[in-house]
């Protein structure tokens, strides 16, 4: 019940999550639903930070697209929760696993030889919305 409410809050305002929330969540047992939701809420931003160049990140989260919380996940090339990644091994591993799952779950659309369209879509693990790079 608490996990479901947390998911609702983070879908609405991802910037509601702070470092101390992650630190507290990682005192819970491995596999706890709250830990899962926290990783899912950061999955897209972490994935984009690791996959794309700074110019691509600017395009994916351009002005007026998405919410400020997702854009704020990028502090230059430093992830906003890098301190927690550096200090909580399970958190770092779960984020990396989320990144791998997102990459493996991608959908690629290609056109014929004459066309130049090549679109790869990924799924946000929290909202299940599709996005592309």
N, C-alpha and C positions, 0 to 999 in steps of 0.2 A: 504494500500500500504506500509506504513512504517512497519506495523506488519509483512507482508510477507517478507520484506527484513530482518528484525530482525531475523525471523525464519531461513532464509538461512544462515545468519552470525553465529547464534548459533549452527546450525547443523554442520557447518564447523569448528568452533572454540568456544567451550563452555567456554573456559577460557577468552573469550572476555567480559564476564559478570563480573561486579564488584559490590560491595555493594552499591555504590552511584547510580548505574543504578536501582537497586531494590527500593531504597528509593525514587527516582524520579518517577518511575512507580507507586508507591503506593500513589502518589498524584492524580493519575487519578481515574476516577470513577470505582466502583466495576463492574467486568465483562468486562472491557476494554480488547481488543485483545492483547495488549502489556503485560498486567499483566498475561494473560493466557499463552502466549508464554514463559514468564520468568519462571513461575511455571512448565510448561512442560519441559523446558530445564534442570531444576534441579530435576525433578521427579525421574529419575532413580537413581541418586547418593544418594538422600535423602532416597529413598526406600531401597536401599542396605545398607545404614548406619544403618537404623532402623531395618532391618530384619536379618542381618547376623552378625556372630561373626567376629572379626578381621582376623582370619585365612581364613574365607570364602571370605572376601573382597579382600584379597591378591590374592586368586585364581581367582575371577571374573575379576579383573583388573590386571592380570599378565603381566609380561614384554612383550612388543610387541603387546598386545591386546588392542584395543580401542585407545582412544587418551589421551594425557597427561592431558587435561582439566578435563575429567571425573575422572581420578585417583587423580587429585589435589583437588577434592571435599572432599576428606577425609583428615582431619588434625588430624590424630590419631582417636580418637572417637568423635572429635568435627567437626561438619559440618562447612564448610568454611564460610557460611553465617549465622552462629548462632547468631551473633550480630543483624542482621536484623530480624531473627525469634523472638528474645527476645524483640525487640522494635516495631515491626509492627504486630499487632494482626491479621489483615486480611491476611498478607503474611503467618504467621504461620498456620492459619486455612486452607488456600488454599493449602499449601504444604501437610498438614495432609490429606485433602480431596483427593489430588492426590495420596497419598500413599494408601489410602483405595480403591480408584478406581483401582489402579494397582493390589492390592491384590485380589479384587473381580473379576477382569478380567483374572485371571491366567488360564492356561490350564495345566491339570495334565495328564501325561501319565504313566500308570502302566502296568506291565507285569503280567503274570499268577503267581500262587503261587510259582512255581519253579524258576522263574526269580527274579533278584534283581533290575532290572531297575525301577526306579521311578523318572521321570523327570517332573519338574514343570517349565513351561515357563511363562514369563511375557512380556509385551510389553512396550517399551520405548515410553512415550507419545509424545515426540517431533518427533522422526524419524519413529516410528511405527515398529522398528526392534524388533525381539524377542530375549530374553536372558534368561538364566536359572541360578539358584543358585546351 
